[in-house]
Amino acid sequence: MAVSVAFRRESDEEHKEPRFELPLPAGPNLVTARGKALIEERIAALEAEIAGAEAEAAEALRRILRYWQTRRTTAILTLPPTDGVVGFGSTVDILLNGKPRRIAIVGDDEADPKSDRLAFTAPLARALIGAEAGDVLAFGGRDDAIEVVATR
């Protein structure tokens, strides 16, 4: 009995899902000094992990490593403004709907919203950029949602 060519597999490799590169955030790769150091730490940790990994795990780790190597290559070290105007790298004390928060505006890879480290592309960060202490800003449908208390 002959097996139809339609049901024959030559290898397991041909039926694996393709592995695409990790997507890069759109726009410029602005980084703070801390963000640049974090990229270097991630690359070093991945290289060490790859050295001791099995072949399949190492390939998955190399994919992640390529992402971080690209982020290192495209990083634009950006210093915070010194003129009191909120910008990339600034730390801002605000009242958001009457509640105090301290927001740091950072690069995409350094962002940690739970710790109030917001990517410069985040809606709240975009609302703050260009503001100065004493400004009252609209956000989330309210004209007076944000009061800028201080910038650093």
Residue pairs with C-beta under 8 A, 6 or more apart in sequence:
9 15
19 60
19 63
21 63
21 66
21 67
22 63
22 64
22 66
22 67
24 67
24 70
24 71
24 74
25 108
25 109
25 119
25 121
27 121
28 76
29 71
29 74
29 75
29 76
29 107
29 108
29 109
30 76
30 78
30 88
30 107
30 120
31 39
31 75
31 76
31 77
31 78
31 107
31 109
31 110
32 77
32 78
32 80
32 88
32 89
32 106
32 107
32 110
33 77
33 79
34 106
34 110
35 75
35 106
35 107
35 109
35 110
36 72
36 75
36 77
38 109
38 110
39 68
39 71
39 72
39 75
39 109
40 72
42 68
43 65
43 68
43 69
43 72
46 61
46 64
46 65
46 68
47 65
49 61
50 58
50 61
50 62
50 65
53 61
71 109
75 107
78 88
78 89
79 89
80 87
80 88
80 89
80 90
80 91
80 152
81 87
81 88
81 89
81 90
84 132
84 133
84 151
85 130
85 131
85 132
85 151
86 92
86 105
86 128
86 129
86 130
86 131
86 132
86 148
86 151
87 105
87 129
87 130
88 105
88 106
88 107
88 120
88 129
89 105
89 106
90 104
90 105
90 128
90 151
90 152
91 102
91 103
91 104
91 105
91 151
91 152
92 102
92 103
92 104
92 105
92 128
92 131
92 148
92 150
92 151
92 152
93 100
93 101
93 102
93 148
93 149
93 150
93 151
93 152
94 100
94 101
94 102
94 103
94 128
94 146
94 147
94 148
94 149
95 101
95 146
95 147
95 149
96 124
96 139
96 145
96 146
97 140
97 142
97 145
100 149
101 116
102 116
103 116
103 118
103 124
103 125
103 128
104 116
104 117
104 118
105 118
105 119
105 120
105 125
105 128
105 129
106 117
106 118
106 119
106 120
107 119
107 120
108 119
108 120
108 121
110 117
110 119
111 117
111 118
111 119
111 122
113 122
118 124
118 125
119 125
120 126
120 129
123 139
124 139
124 146
127 137
127 138
127 139
127 146
128 137
128 146
128 148
131 137
131 146
131 148
131 151
132 148
132 151
133 148
133 149
133 150
133 151
134 148
135 146
135 147
135 148
136 143
136 144
136 146
136 147
136 148
137 144
137 145
137 146
137 147
137 148
138 144
138 145
138 146
139 145
139 146
